[in-house]
Amino acid sequence: NCCVAMAKMKVYISGPITGHDKEKVRKKFADTETQLKDYGYTTVNPCRVWSFKYGWLYRIVGYRLTLLYDLWLLSRCDVIHVLPGSIMSRGCRIEQSWAANFKLKII
């Protein structure tokens, strides 16, 4: 069954975050997450992890370790969902390249 297979699929949401308005980013990711869940997917939203929630911690840990953590989250997924504007984001390009190299479905 198509819907059963989708429900088992975990989708990582990839989109530009750094340098963008935090509330607009949070809303865009949350809206996308809701849509994907409505289709039956399990989602991984990087706006729900510590590095986004706690700016002070991000300032300590930094961009590189945060990106490595995001790649670890992505490694646990079956699909990457790419938001508009991602081509201009270095982090998104890295995530997409990683996903392509490891044969994840890109939507």
Secondary structure, 3 states (H helix, E strand, C coil): CHHHHHHHCEEEEECCCCCCCHHHHHHHHHHHHHHHHHCCCEEECHHHCHHHHCHHHHHHHHHHHHHHHHHHHHHCCCEEEECCCHHHCHHHHHHHHHHHHCCCEEC
